Amino acid sequence: MAAIGLLFGFSVPAMASLGGNVGSIQADGAHMNANVTRTAGDTYETHQLQSPTGTVVTEYLSSSGTVFAVTWHGPFMPDMQQILGSYFQQYSAALSSQASSQPRQYGRHPLDIRQPGMVVQTGGHMRAHWGRVYIPALTPAGVSPEQLQ
């Protein structure tokens, strides 16, 4: 639990929640004091939030306006509770389970949580973090996880 506390202690605040809608992106950009760039594609659009601290968060929205994936890279991890929204409890349980089953490896290797309703992959080192989280059931047809960067 101490490692989880440390992870959240060095977080960048406020992102749109996974499974949420497009409405929070402007508020997130204002809260982060971020530059927001929107790019439309055939099956989804992206909103890239560049914070002054250097962390870049990209939110992927389906044509129905649902956030089906979030990716990030930069010197700081995003606030996982904020970006996961209602999926945070599932993430916390999986993280705790993984930490107790592999105590020596926890925090030293990339994190790869693959559950039926959510995939979380993170990695990096101090001042160079990256990750992605997505909901397979909400991901538009024809969009592969490799496209979410």
N, CA, C and O atoms as a GROMACS GRO file, in nm:
protein
  596
    1MET      N    1   0.082  -0.119   0.000
    1MET     CA    2   0.000   0.000   0.000
    1MET      C    3   0.087   0.126   0.000
    1MET      O    4   0.048   0.229  -0.055
    2ALA      N    5   0.203   0.118   0.061
    2ALA     CA    6   0.291   0.235   0.063
    2ALA      C    7   0.334   0.272  -0.079
    2ALA      O    8   0.344   0.390  -0.112
    3ALA      N    9   0.358   0.171  -0.163
    3ALA     CA   10   0.397   0.198  -0.301
    3ALA      C   11   0.283   0.266  -0.376
    3ALA      O   12   0.307   0.355  -0.458
    4ILE      N   13   0.161   0.224  -0.350
    4ILE     CA   14   0.046   0.288  -0.415
    4ILE      C   15   0.036   0.432  -0.370
    4ILE      O   16   0.009   0.521  -0.451
    5GLY      N   17   0.058   0.457  -0.242
    5GLY     CA   18   0.055   0.594  -0.191
    5GLY      C   19   0.161   0.681  -0.256
    5GLY      O   20   0.135   0.796  -0.288
    6LEU      N   21   0.281   0.625  -0.274
    6LEU     CA   22   0.387   0.700  -0.341
    6LEU      C   23   0.351   0.730  -0.485
    6LEU      O   24   0.377   0.840  -0.535
    7LEU      N   25   0.289   0.633  -0.553
    7LEU     CA   26   0.249   0.653  -0.692
    7LEU      C   27   0.154   0.770  -0.704
    7LEU      O   28   0.167   0.850  -0.796
    8PHE      N   29   0.059   0.782  -0.612
    8PHE     CA   30  -0.038   0.890  -0.619
    8PHE      C   31   0.019   1.021  -0.567
    8PHE      O   32  -0.031   1.128  -0.601
    9GLY      N   33   0.121   1.015  -0.486
    9GLY     CA   34   0.180   1.136  -0.430
    9GLY      C   35   0.250   1.221  -0.535
    9GLY      O   36   0.266   1.342  -0.516
   10PHE      N   37   0.291   1.160  -0.645
   10PHE     CA   38   0.362   1.233  -0.750
   10PHE      C   39   0.281   1.236  -0.878
   10PHE      O   40   0.335   1.210  -0.986
   11SER      N   41   0.156   1.266  -0.867
   11SER     CA   42   0.065   1.262  -0.981
   11SER      C   43   0.033   1.400  -1.034
   11SER      O   44   0.039   1.500  -0.961
   12VAL      N   45  -0.001   1.405  -1.161
   12VAL     CA   46  -0.052   1.526  -1.223
   12VAL      C   47  -0.204   1.520  -1.211
   12VAL      O   48  -0.262   1.417  -1.245
   13PRO      N   49  -0.271   1.623  -1.164
   13PRO     CA   50  -0.414   1.616  -1.138
   13PRO      C   51  -0.502   1.626  -1.262
   13PRO      O   52  -0.465   1.684  -1.364
   14ALA      N   53  -0.620   1.567  -1.248
   14ALA     CA   54  -0.738   1.588  -1.332
   14ALA      C   55  -0.726   1.556  -1.480
   14ALA      O   56  -0.666   1.630  -1.557
   15MET      N   57  -0.782   1.446  -1.517
   15MET     CA   58  -0.797   1.403  -1.654
   15MET      C   59  -0.940   1.354  -1.672
   15MET      O   60  -1.011   1.332  -1.574
   16ALA      N   61  -0.981   1.337  -1.797
   16ALA     CA   62  -1.115   1.280  -1.821
   16ALA      C   63  -1.114   1.134  -1.778
   16ALA      O   64  -1.012   1.066  -1.789
   17SER      N   65  -1.225   1.087  -1.729
   17SER     CA   66  -1.234   0.951  -1.680
   17SER      C   67  -1.256   0.852  -1.792
   17SER      O   68  -1.331   0.878  -1.886
   18LEU      N   69  -1.190   0.739  -1.781
   18LEU     CA   70  -1.211   0.628  -1.872
   18LEU      C   71  -1.357   0.588  -1.867
   18LEU      O   72  -1.413   0.572  -1.759
   19GLY      N   73  -1.420   0.573  -1.981
   19GLY     CA   74  -1.561   0.541  -1.987
   19GLY      C   75  -1.652   0.662  -1.978
   19GLY      O   76  -1.773   0.651  -1.993
   20GLY      N   77  -1.593   0.779  -1.954
   20GLY     CA   78  -1.670   0.903  -1.943
   20GLY      C   79  -1.697   0.964  -2.080
   20GLY      O   80  -1.681   0.898  -2.183
   21ASN      N   81  -1.738   1.091  -2.080
   21ASN     CA   82  -1.769   1.157  -2.207
   21ASN      C   83  -1.675   1.274  -2.232
   21ASN      O   84  -1.587   1.303  -2.151
   22VAL      N   85  -1.693   1.339  -2.344
   22VAL     CA   86  -1.605   1.446  -2.389
   22VAL      C   87  -1.618   1.573  -2.305
   22VAL      O   88  -1.530   1.660  -2.310
   23GLY      N   89  -1.723   1.586  -2.229
   23GLY     CA   90  -1.752   1.709  -2.156
   23GLY      C   91  -1.644   1.755  -2.059
   23GLY      O   92  -1.634   1.874  -2.033
   24SER      N   93  -1.566   1.664  -2.007
   24SER     CA   94  -1.467   1.704  -1.906
   24SER      C   95  -1.334   1.749  -1.964
   24SER      O   96  -1.249   1.798  -1.890
   25ILE      N   97  -1.311   1.732  -2.093
   25ILE     CA   98  -1.180   1.761  -2.150
   25ILE      C   99  -1.142   1.909  -2.138
   25ILE      O  100  -1.028   1.939  -2.103
   26GLN      N  101  -1.234   2.000  -2.165
   26GLN     CA  102  -1.202   2.143  -2.152
   26GLN      C  103  -1.169   2.178  -2.007
   26GLN      O  104  -1.075   2.253  -1.981
   27ALA      N  105  -1.246   2.125  -1.915
   27ALA     CA  106  -1.217   2.151  -1.773
   27ALA      C  107  -1.083   2.092  -1.733
   27ALA      O  108  -1.009   2.152  -1.655
   28ASP      N  109  -1.051   1.973  -1.785
   28ASP     CA  110  -0.922   1.911  -1.756
   28ASP      C  111  -0.807   1.998  -1.807
   28ASP      O  112  -0.708   2.018  -1.738
   29GLY      N  113  -0.822   2.047  -1.930
   29GLY     CA  114  -0.719   2.133  -1.988
   29GLY      C  115  -0.698   2.258  -1.906
   29GLY      O  116  -0.584   2.300  -1.884
   30ALA      N  117  -0.807   2.319  -1.860
   30ALA     CA  118  -0.797   2.440  -1.777
   30ALA      C  119  -0.732   2.408  -1.642
   30ALA      O  120  -0.648   2.483  -1.594
   31HIS      N  121  -0.772   2.296  -1.582
   31HIS     CA  122  -0.717   2.259  -1.452
   31HIS      C  123  -0.567   2.229  -1.461
   31HIS      O  124  -0.491   2.264  -1.371
   32MET      N  125  -0.524   2.165  -1.570
   32MET     CA  126  -0.383   2.133  -1.590
   32MET      C  127  -0.305   2.251  -1.647
   32MET      O  128  -0.182   2.247  -1.655
   33ASN      N  129  -0.377   2.357  -1.686
   33ASN     CA  130  -0.316   2.468  -1.758
   33ASN      C  131  -0.248   2.413  -1.884
   33ASN      O  132  -0.137   2.453  -1.919
   34ALA      N  133  -0.318   2.320  -1.951
   34ALA     CA  134  -0.262   2.248  -2.064
   34ALA      C  135  -0.306   2.307  -2.197
   34ALA      O  136  -0.413   2.366  -2.208
   35ASN      N  137  -0.222   2.288  -2.295
   35ASN     CA  138  -0.260   2.314  -2.433
   35ASN      C  139  -0.332   2.189  -2.482
   35ASN      O  140  -0.284   2.078  -2.463
   36VAL      N  141  -0.448   2.207  -2.544
   36VAL     CA  142  -0.527   2.094  -2.592
   36VAL      C  143  -0.531   2.096  -2.744
   36VAL      O  144  -0.563   2.197  -2.805
   37THR      N  145  -0.499   1.981  -2.803
   37THR     CA  146  -0.503   1.964  -2.947
   37THR      C  147  -0.598   1.851  -2.980
   37THR      O  148  -0.583   1.740  -2.929
   38ARG      N  149  -0.695   1.878  -3.064
   38ARG     CA  150  -0.794   1.778  -3.105
   38ARG      C  151  -0.762   1.732  -3.246
   38ARG      O  152  -0.733   1.813  -3.334
   39THR      N  153  -0.767   1.599  -3.267
   39THR     CA  154  -0.745   1.541  -3.398
   39THR      C  155  -0.857   1.443  -3.427
   39THR      O  156  -0.880   1.350  -3.349
   40ALA      N  157  -0.928   1.461  -3.538
   40ALA     CA  158  -1.037   1.371  -3.574
   40ALA      C  159  -0.985   1.264  -3.669
   40ALA      O  160  -0.904   1.290  -3.758
   41GLY      N  161  -1.034   1.142  -3.648
   41GLY     CA  162  -1.001   1.031  -3.735
   41GLY      C  163  -1.128   0.967  -3.788
   41GLY      O  164  -1.238   1.019  -3.768
   42ASP      N  165  -1.113   0.854  -3.855
   42ASP     CA  166  -1.229   0.787  -3.912
   42ASP      C  167  -1.318   0.723  -3.805
   42ASP      O  168  -1.440   0.735  -3.811
   43THR      N  169  -1.257   0.655  -3.707
   43THR     CA  170  -1.336   0.582  -3.608
   43THR      C  171  -1.328   0.640  -3.467
   43THR      O  172  -1.405   0.601  -3.379
   44TYR      N  173  -1.237   0.734  -3.446
   44TYR     CA  174  -1.224   0.798  -3.316
   44TYR      C  175  -1.154   0.931  -3.331
   44TYR      O  176  -1.098   0.962  -3.436
   45GLU      N  177  -1.158   1.010  -3.226
   45GLU     CA  178  -1.081   1.134  -3.223
   45GLU      C  179  -0.995   1.134  -3.098
   45GLU      O  180  -1.023   1.064  -3.001
   46THR      N  181  -0.889   1.214  -3.104
   46THR     CA  182  -0.800   1.224  -2.988
   46THR      C  183  -0.798   1.369  -2.940
   46THR      O  184  -0.812   1.464  -3.017
   47HIS      N  185  -0.780   1.382  -2.811
   47HIS     CA  186  -0.758   1.511  -2.747
   47HIS      C  187  -0.627   1.498  -2.670
   47HIS      O  188  -0.618   1.421  -2.574
   48GLN      N  189  -0.528   1.572  -2.712
   48GLN     CA  190  -0.398   1.566  -2.649
   48GLN      C  191  -0.381   1.686  -2.557
   48GLN      O  192  -0.392   1.800  -2.601
   49LEU      N  193  -0.354   1.658  -2.430
   49LEU     CA  194  -0.335   1.762  -2.330
   49LEU      C  195  -0.187   1.768  -2.293
   49LEU      O  196  -0.131   1.672  -2.241
   50GLN      N  197  -0.124   1.882  -2.321
   50GLN     CA  198   0.018   1.902  -2.291
   50GLN      C  199   0.027   1.993  -2.169
   50GLN      O  200  -0.005   2.111  -2.177
   51SER      N  201   0.072   1.937  -2.057
   51SER     CA  202   0.082   2.017  -1.935
   51SER      C  203   0.213   2.094  -1.933
   51SER      O  204   0.308   2.055  -2.002
   52PRO      N  205   0.221   2.202  -1.856
   52PRO     CA  206   0.346   2.278  -1.846
   52PRO      C  207   0.460   2.195  -1.785
   52PRO      O  208   0.577   2.228  -1.804
   53THR      N  209   0.427   2.088  -1.711
   53THR     CA  210   0.530   2.003  -1.650
   53THR      C  211   0.590   1.906  -1.750
   53THR      O  212   0.688   1.838  -1.720
   54GLY      N  213   0.531   1.899  -1.872
   54GLY     CA  214   0.584   1.812  -1.975
   54GLY      C  215   0.508   1.682  -1.995
   54GLY      O  216   0.532   1.611  -2.093
   55THR      N  217   0.417   1.650  -1.907
   55THR     CA  218   0.338   1.528  -1.924
   55THR      C  219   0.233   1.550  -2.033
   55THR      O  220   0.163   1.651  -2.033
   56VAL      N  221   0.223   1.455  -2.124
   56VAL     CA  222   0.126   1.460  -2.233
   56VAL      C  223   0.027   1.347  -2.212
   56VAL      O  224   0.066   1.230  -2.202
   57VAL      N  225  -0.100   1.381  -2.205
   57VAL     CA  226  -0.208   1.284  -2.190
   57VAL      C  227  -0.292   1.290  -2.316
   57VAL      O  228  -0.333   1.398  -2.359
   58THR      N  229  -0.318   1.174  -2.373
   58THR     CA  230  -0.404   1.167  -2.492
   58THR      C  231  -0.528   1.087  -2.457
   58THR      O  232  -0.520   0.974  -2.408
   59GLU      N  233  -0.643   1.147  -2.481
   59GLU     CA  234  -0.770   1.084  -2.454
   59GLU      C  235  -0.833   1.044  -2.587
   59GLU      O  236  -0.844   1.126  -2.678
   60TYR      N  237  -0.875   0.919  -2.597
   60TYR     CA  238  -0.933   0.864  -2.720
   60TYR      C  239  -1.084   0.854  -2.703
   60TYR      O  240  -1.133   0.791  -2.609
   61LEU      N  241  -1.157   0.916  -2.795
   61LEU     CA  242  -1.303   0.916  -2.788
   61LEU      C  243  -1.362   0.845  -2.909
   61LEU      O  244  -1.321   0.869  -3.023
   62SER      N  245  -1.458   0.758  -2.883
   62SER     CA  246  -1.528   0.690  -2.991
   62SER      C  247  -1.622   0.789  -3.059
   62SER      O  248  -1.639   0.901  -3.011
   63SER      N  249  -1.681   0.748  -3.168
   63SER     CA  250  -1.773   0.837  -3.239
   63SER      C  251  -1.897   0.870  -3.154
   63SER      O  252  -1.966   0.967  -3.181
   64SER      N  253  -1.924   0.788  -3.052
   64SER     CA  254  -2.035   0.818  -2.961
   64SER      C  255  -1.995   0.915  -2.850
   64SER      O  256  -2.079   0.953  -2.768
   65GLY      N  257  -1.867   0.956  -2.846
   65GLY     CA  258  -1.821   1.052  -2.746
   65GLY      C  259  -1.779   0.989  -2.616
   65GLY      O  260  -1.775   1.058  -2.514
   66THR      N  261  -1.748   0.860  -2.615
   66THR     CA  262  -1.706   0.790  -2.494
   66THR      C  263  -1.554   0.774  -2.493
   66THR      O  264  -1.495   0.734  -2.593
   67VAL      N  265  -1.491   0.806  -2.380
   67VAL     CA  266  -1.347   0.787  -2.365
   67VAL      C  267  -1.322   0.637  -2.350
   67VAL      O  268  -1.357   0.577  -2.249
   68PHE      N  269  -1.262   0.576  -2.453
   68PHE     CA  270  -1.236   0.432  -2.449
   68PHE      C  271  -1.090   0.401  -2.416
   68PHE      O  272  -1.057   0.286  -2.387
   69ALA      N  273  -1.004   0.501  -2.420
   69ALA     CA  274  -0.863   0.480  -2.389
   69ALA      C  275  -0.798   0.611  -2.349
   69ALA      O  276  -0.841   0.719  -2.390
   70VAL      N  277  -0.694   0.599  -2.267
   70VAL     CA  278  -0.612   0.714  -2.228
   70VAL      C  279  -0.467   0.668  -2.230
   70VAL      O  280  -0.434   0.562  -2.176
   71THR      N  281  -0.380   0.748  -2.291
   71THR     CA  282  -0.237   0.718  -2.290
   71THR      C  283  -0.163   0.839  -2.233
   71THR      O  284  -0.217   0.949  -2.229
   72TRP      N  285  -0.040   0.817  -2.189
   72TRP     CA  286   0.039   0.927  -2.134
   72TRP      C  287   0.187   0.897  -2.150
   72TRP      O  288   0.229   0.782  -2.162
   73HIS      N  289   0.264   1.004  -2.150
   73HIS     CA  290   0.410   0.994  -2.143
   73HIS      C  291   0.462   1.127  -2.089
   73HIS      O  292   0.404   1.233  -2.112
   74GLY      N  293   0.572   1.118  -2.018
   74GLY     CA  294   0.632   1.239  -1.964
   74GLY      C  295   0.699   1.216  -1.831
   74GLY      O  296   0.712   1.102  -1.786
   75PRO      N  297   0.740   1.324  -1.767
   75PRO     CA  298   0.815   1.312  -1.643
   75PRO      C  299   0.732   1.271  -1.521
   75PRO      O  300   0.788   1.229  -1.420
   76PHE      N  301   0.601   1.283  -1.529
   76PHE     CA  302   0.515   1.249  -1.415
   76PHE      C  303   0.402   1.157  -1.458
   76PHE      O  304   0.351   1.167  -1.569
   77MET      N  305   0.364   1.067  -1.368
   77MET     CA  306   0.246   0.982  -1.390
   77MET      C  307   0.121   1.067  -1.375
   77MET      O  308   0.119   1.159  -1.293
   78PRO      N  309   0.018   1.039  -1.452
   78PRO     CA  310  -0.109   1.109  -1.431
   78PRO      C  311  -0.177   1.056  -1.305
   78PRO      O  312  -0.136   0.954  -1.249
   79ASP      N  313  -0.278   1.124  -1.261
   79ASP     CA  314  -0.358   1.084  -1.146
   79ASP      C  315  -0.443   0.964  -1.189
   79ASP      O  316  -0.545   0.981  -1.256
   80MET      N  317  -0.402   0.843  -1.150
   80MET     CA  318  -0.470   0.722  -1.196
   80MET      C  319  -0.615   0.715  -1.151
   80MET      O  320  -0.700   0.667  -1.225
   81GLN      N  321  -0.644   0.763  -1.032
   81GLN     CA  322  -0.783   0.761  -0.986
   81GLN      C  323  -0.870   0.848  -1.076
   81GLN      O  324  -0.984   0.811  -1.107
   82GLN      N  325  -0.818   0.961  -1.117
   82GLN     CA  326  -0.895   1.051  -1.203
   82GLN      C  327  -0.914   0.993  -1.343
   82GLN      O  328  -1.025   0.996  -1.396
   83ILE      N  329  -0.807   0.940  -1.404
   83ILE     CA  330  -0.821   0.891  -1.541
   83ILE      C  331  -0.897   0.760  -1.550
   83ILE      O  332  -0.956   0.730  -1.654
   84LEU      N  333  -0.896   0.681  -1.444
   84LEU     CA  334  -0.968   0.554  -1.447
   84LEU      C  335  -1.114   0.567  -1.405
   84LEU      O  336  -1.195   0.481  -1.439
   85GLY      N  337  -1.147   0.672  -1.334
   85GLY     CA  338  -1.286   0.693  -1.293
   85GLY      C  339  -1.344   0.572  -1.224
   85GLY      O  340  -1.287   0.524  -1.125
   86SER      N  341  -1.455   0.521  -1.273
   86SER     CA  342  -1.522   0.407  -1.210
   86SER      C  343  -1.443   0.277  -1.222
   86SER      O  344  -1.477   0.179  -1.157
   87TYR      N  345  -1.339   0.275  -1.303
   87TYR     CA  346  -1.254   0.156  -1.317
   87TYR      C  347  -1.141   0.153  -1.214
   87TYR      O  348  -1.063   0.057  -1.210
   88PHE      N  349  -1.131   0.256  -1.133
   88PHE     CA  350  -1.019   0.265  -1.038
   88PHE      C  351  -1.020   0.152  -0.936
   88PHE      O  352  -0.914   0.100  -0.902
   89GLN      N  353  -1.136   0.114  -0.886
   89GLN     CA  354  -1.142   0.006  -0.785
   89GLN      C  355  -1.091  -0.125  -0.844
   89GLN      O  356  -1.017  -0.198  -0.778
   90GLN      N  357  -1.129  -0.155  -0.967
   90GLN     CA  358  -1.082  -0.276  -1.034
   90GLN      C  359  -0.929  -0.272  -1.050
   90GLN      O  360  -0.861  -0.372  -1.027
   91TYR      N  361  -0.877  -0.157  -1.088
   91TYR     CA  362  -0.733  -0.137  -1.102
   91TYR      C  363  -0.662  -0.156  -0.968
   91TYR      O  364  -0.561  -0.225  -0.960
   92SER      N  365  -0.714  -0.095  -0.863
   92SER     CA  366  -0.653  -0.104  -0.731
   92SER      C  367  -0.646  -0.248  -0.683
   92SER      O  368  -0.545  -0.292  -0.629
   93ALA      N  369  -0.756  -0.322  -0.702
   93ALA     CA  370  -0.759  -0.462  -0.660
   93ALA      C  371  -0.657  -0.545  -0.738
   93ALA      O  372  -0.587  -0.627  -0.680
   94ALA      N  373  -0.648  -0.523  -0.868
   94ALA     CA  374  -0.552  -0.596  -0.951
   94ALA      C  375  -0.408  -0.560  -0.913
   94ALA      O  376  -0.321  -0.647  -0.909
   95LEU      N  377  -0.384  -0.434  -0.886
   95LEU     CA  378  -0.251  -0.388  -0.846
   95LEU      C  379  -0.211  -0.449  -0.712
   95LEU      O  380  -0.098  -0.495  -0.696
   96SER      N  381  -0.302  -0.449  -0.617
   96SER     CA  382  -0.273  -0.509  -0.486
   96SER      C  383  -0.247  -0.658  -0.498
   96SER      O  384  -0.157  -0.711  -0.433
   97SER      N  385  -0.325  -0.726  -0.579
   97SER     CA  386  -0.308  -0.869  -0.600
   97SER      C  387  -0.172  -0.899  -0.662
   97SER      O  388  -0.103  -0.992  -0.620
   98GLN      N  389  -0.135  -0.821  -0.761
   98GLN     CA  390  -0.006  -0.839  -0.826
   98GLN      C  391   0.109  -0.810  -0.730
   98GLN      O  392   0.209  -0.882  -0.730
   99ALA      N  393   0.096  -0.708  -0.648
   99ALA     CA  394   0.201  -0.671  -0.552
   99ALA      C  395   0.221  -0.780  -0.449
   99ALA      O  396   0.334  -0.807  -0.409
  100SER      N  397   0.113  -0.844  -0.403
  100SER     CA  398   0.127  -0.948  -0.302
  100SER      C  399   0.177  -1.079  -0.360
  100SER      O  400   0.241  -1.157  -0.290
  101SER      N  401   0.149  -1.105  -0.488
  101SER     CA  402   0.194  -1.230  -0.549
  101SER      C  403   0.337  -1.221  -0.602
  101SER      O  404   0.403  -1.323  -0.619
  102GLN      N  405   0.385  -1.100  -0.630
  102GLN     CA  406   0.520  -1.080  -0.682
  102GLN      C  407   0.588  -0.964  -0.609
  102GLN      O  408   0.622  -0.864  -0.672
  103PRO      N  409   0.608  -0.976  -0.475
  103PRO     CA  410   0.656  -0.860  -0.399
  103PRO      C  411   0.792  -0.808  -0.442
  103PRO      O  412   0.815  -0.687  -0.431
  104ARG      N  413   0.882  -0.891  -0.488
  104ARG     CA  414   1.014  -0.842  -0.526
  104ARG      C  415   1.014  -0.771  -0.661
  104ARG      O  416   1.099  -0.686  -0.686
  105GLN      N  417   0.920  -0.806  -0.747
  105GLN     CA  418   0.918  -0.747  -0.880
  105GLN      C  419   0.834  -0.621  -0.887
  105GLN      O  420   0.852  -0.540  -0.979
  106TYR      N  421   0.742  -0.603  -0.794
  106TYR     CA  422   0.652  -0.489  -0.800
  106TYR      C  423   0.729  -0.358  -0.803
  106TYR      O  424   0.815  -0.335  -0.718
  107GLY      N  425   0.698  -0.274  -0.899
  107GLY     CA  426   0.760  -0.143  -0.910
  107GLY      C  427   0.892  -0.144  -0.984
  107GLY      O  428   0.948  -0.037  -1.009
  108ARG      N  429   0.943  -0.260  -1.022
  108ARG     CA  430   1.072  -0.267  -1.091
  108ARG      C  431   1.058  -0.310  -1.236
  108ARG      O  432   1.156  -0.309  -1.311
  109HIS      N  433   0.940  -0.346  -1.276
  109HIS     CA  434   0.915  -0.391  -1.412
  109HIS      C  435   0.790  -0.322  -1.463
  109HIS      O  436   0.710  -0.271  -1.385
  110PRO      N  437   0.773  -0.319  -1.594
  110PRO     CA  438   0.650  -0.261  -1.646
  110PRO      C  439   0.528  -0.331  -1.588
  110PRO      O  440   0.530  -0.451  -1.560
  111LEU      N  441   0.423  -0.256  -1.569
  111LEU     CA  442   0.297  -0.308  -1.517
  111LEU      C  443   0.209  -0.349  -1.634
  111LEU      O  444   0.191  -0.272  -1.728
  112ASP      N  445   0.154  -0.469  -1.628
  112ASP     CA  446   0.068  -0.519  -1.735
  112ASP      C  447  -0.051  -0.589  -1.670
  112ASP      O  448  -0.043  -0.707  -1.634
  113ILE      N  449  -0.161  -0.516  -1.656
  113ILE     CA  450  -0.284  -0.572  -1.599
  113ILE      C  451  -0.380  -0.595  -1.713
  113ILE      O  452  -0.419  -0.501  -1.783
  114ARG      N  453  -0.419  -0.720  -1.732
  114ARG     CA  454  -0.514  -0.755  -1.837
  114ARG      C  455  -0.632  -0.825  -1.772
  114ARG      O  456  -0.624  -0.941  -1.732
  115GLN      N  457  -0.741  -0.752  -1.763
  115GLN     CA  458  -0.863  -0.806  -1.707
  115GLN      C  459  -0.971  -0.802  -1.814
  115GLN      O  460  -0.956  -0.729  -1.912
  116PRO      N  461  -1.077  -0.877  -1.797
  116PRO     CA  462  -1.181  -0.881  -1.901
  116PRO      C  463  -1.235  -0.743  -1.940
  116PRO      O  464  -1.266  -0.720  -2.057
  117GLY      N  465  -1.248  -0.651  -1.846
  117GLY     CA  466  -1.307  -0.522  -1.877
  117GLY      C  467  -1.210  -0.407  -1.888
  117GLY      O  468  -1.252  -0.294  -1.910
  118MET      N  469  -1.078  -0.433  -1.873
  118MET     CA  470  -0.984  -0.322  -1.871
  118MET      C  471  -0.841  -0.375  -1.889
  118MET      O  472  -0.805  -0.481  -1.838
  119VAL      N  473  -0.760  -0.299  -1.963
  119VAL     CA  474  -0.618  -0.330  -1.978
  119VAL      C  475  -0.540  -0.205  -1.937
  119VAL      O  476  -0.568  -0.095  -1.982
  120VAL      N  477  -0.439  -0.225  -1.849
  120VAL     CA  478  -0.352  -0.116  -1.805
  120VAL      C  479  -0.208  -0.160  -1.828
  120VAL      O  480  -0.168  -0.267  -1.782
  121GLN      N  481  -0.131  -0.078  -1.898
  121GLN     CA  482   0.009  -0.106  -1.922
  121GLN      C  483   0.088   0.020  -1.894
  121GLN      O  484   0.061   0.125  -1.953
  122THR      N  485   0.185   0.011  -1.805
  122THR     CA  486   0.268   0.126  -1.771
  122THR      C  487   0.413   0.085  -1.762
  122THR      O  488   0.445  -0.033  -1.746
  123GLY      N  489   0.500   0.181  -1.774
  123GLY     CA  490   0.642   0.154  -1.761
  123GLY      C  491   0.720   0.284  -1.750
  123GLY      O  492   0.663   0.392  -1.736
  124GLY      N  493   0.850   0.270  -1.757
  124GLY     CA  494   0.936   0.387  -1.751
  124GLY      C  495   1.021   0.387  -1.627
  124GLY      O  496   1.037   0.285  -1.559
  125HIS      N  497   1.074   0.502  -1.598
  125HIS     CA  498   1.158   0.522  -1.480
  125HIS      C  499   1.142   0.668  -1.438
  125HIS      O  500   1.069   0.744  -1.501
  126MET      N  501   1.211   0.706  -1.332
  126MET     CA  502   1.196   0.841  -1.280
  126MET      C  503   1.213   0.945  -1.391
  126MET      O  504   1.312   0.945  -1.464
  127ARG      N  505   1.114   1.032  -1.402
  127ARG     CA  506   1.110   1.143  -1.498
  127ARG      C  507   1.088   1.099  -1.643
  127ARG      O  508   1.105   1.179  -1.735
  128ALA      N  509   1.051   0.973  -1.664
  128ALA     CA  510   1.023   0.925  -1.800
  128ALA      C  511   0.919   0.813  -1.791
  128ALA      O  512   0.953   0.695  -1.807
  129HIS      N  513   0.795   0.848  -1.766
  129HIS     CA  514   0.686   0.752  -1.751
  129HIS      C  515   0.604   0.743  -1.878
  129HIS      O  516   0.596   0.840  -1.954
  130TRP      N  517   0.543   0.628  -1.902
  130TRP     CA  518   0.452   0.609  -2.014
  130TRP      C  519   0.346   0.509  -1.971
  130TRP      O  520   0.365   0.433  -1.876
  131GLY      N  521   0.237   0.509  -2.042
  131GLY     CA  522   0.134   0.410  -2.013
  131GLY      C  523   0.013   0.425  -2.102
  131GLY      O  524  -0.003   0.524  -2.174
  132ARG      N  525  -0.071   0.324  -2.094
  132ARG     CA  526  -0.199   0.328  -2.163
  132ARG      C  527  -0.297   0.243  -2.085
  132ARG      O  528  -0.261   0.144  -2.021
  133VAL      N  529  -0.420   0.284  -2.093
  133VAL     CA  530  -0.530   0.209  -2.034
  133VAL      C  531  -0.645   0.215  -2.135
  133VAL      O  532  -0.673   0.320  -2.193
  134TYR      N  533  -0.710   0.100  -2.155
  134TYR     CA  534  -0.821   0.099  -2.249
  134TYR      C  535  -0.923  -0.006  -2.208
  134TYR      O  536  -0.894  -0.099  -2.133
  135ILE      N  537  -1.044   0.013  -2.259
  135ILE     CA  538  -1.154  -0.078  -2.234
  135ILE      C  539  -1.181  -0.152  -2.365
  135ILE      O  540  -1.233  -0.092  -2.460
  136PRO      N  541  -1.146  -0.281  -2.372
  136PRO     CA  542  -1.164  -0.354  -2.498
  136PRO      C  543  -1.307  -0.348  -2.552
  136PRO      O  544  -1.326  -0.334  -2.673
  137ALA      N  545  -1.407  -0.358  -2.467
  137ALA     CA  546  -1.546  -0.359  -2.512
  137ALA      C  547  -1.590  -0.225  -2.572
  137ALA      O  548  -1.682  -0.221  -2.653
  138LEU      N  549  -1.525  -0.115  -2.533
  138LEU     CA  550  -1.562   0.016  -2.585
  138LEU      C  551  -1.474   0.060  -2.703
  138LEU      O  552  -1.505   0.159  -2.770
  139THR      N  553  -1.366  -0.014  -2.728
  139THR     CA  554  -1.275   0.022  -2.836
  139THR      C  555  -1.343  -0.002  -2.971
  139THR      O  556  -1.394  -0.111  -2.996
  140PRO      N  557  -1.345   0.099  -3.058
  140PRO     CA  558  -1.410   0.082  -3.188
  140PRO      C  559  -1.352  -0.034  -3.269
  140PRO      O  560  -1.233  -0.064  -3.260
  141ALA      N  561  -1.435  -0.097  -3.346
  141ALA     CA  562  -1.392  -0.207  -3.433
  141ALA      C  563  -1.280  -0.158  -3.525
  141ALA      O  564  -1.286  -0.048  -3.579
  142GLY      N  565  -1.178  -0.241  -3.541
  142GLY     CA  566  -1.067  -0.206  -3.629
  142GLY      C  567  -0.956  -0.127  -3.562
  142GLY      O  568  -0.854  -0.101  -3.625
  143VAL      N  569  -0.974  -0.088  -3.436
  143VAL     CA  570  -0.870  -0.014  -3.364
  143VAL      C  571  -0.793  -0.113  -3.277
  143VAL      O  572  -0.851  -0.180  -3.191
  144SER      N  573  -0.664  -0.122  -3.300
  144SER     CA  574  -0.581  -0.216  -3.223
  144SER      C  575  -0.512  -0.143  -3.108
  144SER      O  576  -0.493  -0.022  -3.115
  145PRO      N  577  -0.475  -0.216  -3.004
  145PRO     CA  578  -0.405  -0.153  -2.891
  145PRO      C  579  -0.276  -0.083  -2.934
  145PRO      O  580  -0.236   0.016  -2.873
  146GLU      N  581  -0.211  -0.133  -3.038
  146GLU     CA  582  -0.086  -0.072  -3.085
  146GLU      C  583  -0.108   0.070  -3.138
  146GLU      O  584  -0.015   0.150  -3.141
  147GLN      N  585  -0.230   0.101  -3.180
  147GLN     CA  586  -0.262   0.236  -3.228
  147GLN      C  587  -0.274   0.336  -3.113
  147GLN      O  588  -0.271   0.457  -3.136
  148LEU      N  589  -0.289   0.288  -2.993
  148LEU     CA  590  -0.309   0.373  -2.876
  148LEU      C  591  -0.174   0.403  -2.813
  148LEU      O  592  -0.126   0.328  -2.729
  149GLN      N  593  -0.113   0.514  -2.856
  149GLN     CA  594   0.020   0.549  -2.806
  149GLN      C  595   0.025   0.688  -2.754
  149GLN      O  596   0.130   0.734  -2.709
   0.00000   0.00000   0.00000
